[in-house]
Amino acid sequence: MIYLEAVHITKTYGEKVLFEDLNFTISEGQKIALVARNGTGKTSLFRILAGEEKSEGYTSKLLISKNKRVGILTQEPQFDPQMTVLEAALSGEIPELQAVVAYEKALLDDNHEALKKATDQMDALKAWDVDSRLKEILFKLNLDNLGALMGTLSGGQVKRVALANLIVQDADFLIMDEPTNHLDIDMIEWLEAYLTKPSVTLLMVTHDRYFLDRVCDNILELEGGKLYKHRGGYGVYLENKAIREEVDGAQLTRDKKLLSKELTWLRRQPKARSTKAKSRIDGFYELKEKTERDTGPIDIKISVKVERLGSKILEAEYISKSFGEKVLVKDFHYKFKKGEKVGVVGPNGVGKSTFIKLLTGHLKPDSGKVIVGVNTKFGYYSQDGLQVDGDKRVIDVVRDIADYIPMSSGRDMSAEQLLERFMFSRKHQQVFVSQLSGGELRRLYLMTVLMQNPNFLILDEPTNDLDIITLNILEEFLEQYTGCVLVVTHDRYFMDKIVDHLFIFEGNGKIKDFNGTYTEYRDASLLAAKASAKKSTSVKKAPTETVISYENQKKIKNLERDIERLHAQKTELTAQFYDGNLSQDEIMALSEKLEALKEKIDTKEMAWMELMEG
């Protein structure tokens, strides 16, 4: 069954043709990735498929099956800032989702009348599975404050709420733009497992190559305004692309030779020309336009001068950092060696960016000290991105740093030449920064960091918004780079290609040094987990298992939610005892409330145990 059919899809901006006459279909069960260089129209095509923009041309058609539920994840989702996380995660016209919103709101408000009404509605719609599934999704995505307002969340948190909302809808057909951005590695691997289910039909834009290879069975490549189809994963795409570029390169060479001959002929001709000569002249201009448009495969080399490192590079002497009661780094000590390439791994919010800011001097440790070598010159690529006036032209951003940049070959390169190496043509160099795509901004930012000739590169999430071609170029550069590299990334492919060993953030300030790649670390962790699971299952199981009726299962779920809510109230009441300004009467009143609460908890827990035992 065909879920989506795109016919003669075309998009132009002024005189620039992004793509023209694209045709493809997506059928049930297919998992397709759309890949392209930044600035070639990938986002525009995605927006057309998501219904956010219109294709041009009277013959254009976009047909999506009306009988199937479609879920869309955009790169920058928008929610009402006054919505809570729970309301946003359950937003939509689906009755089951609305029933869960009413139920959870009644629980939070402790409104017994509303809770009874909501429970009846949940029963009628059989929405209990939706509720439990939502809780699992929110837990996996580290979204535990359901009452927080969307307007107070970071961009990454908003993206994760949008992802939760998409998955809980259980759509038949998913259209996703960069779904792994702002997810840590555990979240990415959980999402991989979900999307590889046979029931999921998928079209996504992603730069995460392991994710792409493990999830997708087809790749659509947008290049030069044309769409190339590849049956298979990332490896098949690379092979097909290499063959095509070799053929295209040979044809381009032939065209340019012919163009040169035609130009020589044209210059020799007298002013009065025959019809035959005019035809040949028209052919010349057509050939000239073709060779200018078709530049062949991208060939970029990042090559900058690296300052010599001294004997002392960077030392962390038992540094610690906390914010309130949250310990992010505790007694970390390490001495960096020449040429080291270290990866930093850990879940979101565990302290990785704080750790980098401590090493670079952007933050002071609570204890311990950081010693930076005399010859050490940092190049810091931060998550914040390029901080520059949007009204500046691309060339001026670079010239503000330097007009000429020393290269590893010993010669200097002009700002214009270096920009060309980073895929900014002379014409594109005159564009305002505000007009650049997210990927182009990242590429420009990377260039401004590298052109300062650092010998210690610190890269905080460098792969976000970069296209696969730019990632390959950056990886090639880093593999040959003679300085030190410290990289924070959730891109496992990038990590495996670049780093020698890892700093593993395990929580509560503990950082483990692991000698090996990310895949080796993951394999070792899985083996350890299997050994632990095998040990725990060696305990004898009960001879019989209790079968719980559907009715009792619902009662158990209700009791579990009540118990969870009551324990939260108990924690809040207990915390109030630490107020040193409480009077004796206030302490007595709190004690009575706490005792009454404990009795409620005991009653609910006893009822829960009776139901579990049948």
Secondary structure, DSSP 8 states (H G I E B T S, - for coil): -EEEEEEEEEEEETTEEEEEEEEEEEETT-EEEEEE-TTSSHHHHHHHHTTSS---STT-EEEE-TTS-EEEE-SS----TTSBHHHHHT-SS-HHHHHHHHHHHHHHHT-HHHHHHHHHHHHHHT-HHHHHHHHHHHHHTT---TTSBGGGS-HHHHHHHHHHHHHHTT-SEEEEESTTTT--HHHHHHHHHHHTSTT-EEEEE---HHHHHHH-SEEEEEETTEEEEEESSHHHHHHHHHHHHHHHHHHHHHHHHHHHHHHHHHHHS-SS--HHHHHHHHHHHHHHHHHHH---S-------------S--EEEEEEEEEETTEEEEEEEEEE--TT-EEEEE--TTSSHHHHHHHHHTSS--SEEEEEE-TT--EEEE-TT-----TTSBHHHHHHTT-SEEE-TTSSEEEHHHHHHHTT--TTGGGSBGGGS-HHHHHHHHHHHHHTT--SEEEEESTTTT--HHHHHHHHHHHHH--SEEEEE-S-HHHHHHH-SEEEEEEETTEEEEE-S-HHHHHHHHHHHHHHHHHHHTTS---SS-----HHHHHHHHHHHHHHHHHHHHHHHHHHHTT-TT--HHHHHHHHHHHHHHHHHHHHHHHHHHHHHT-
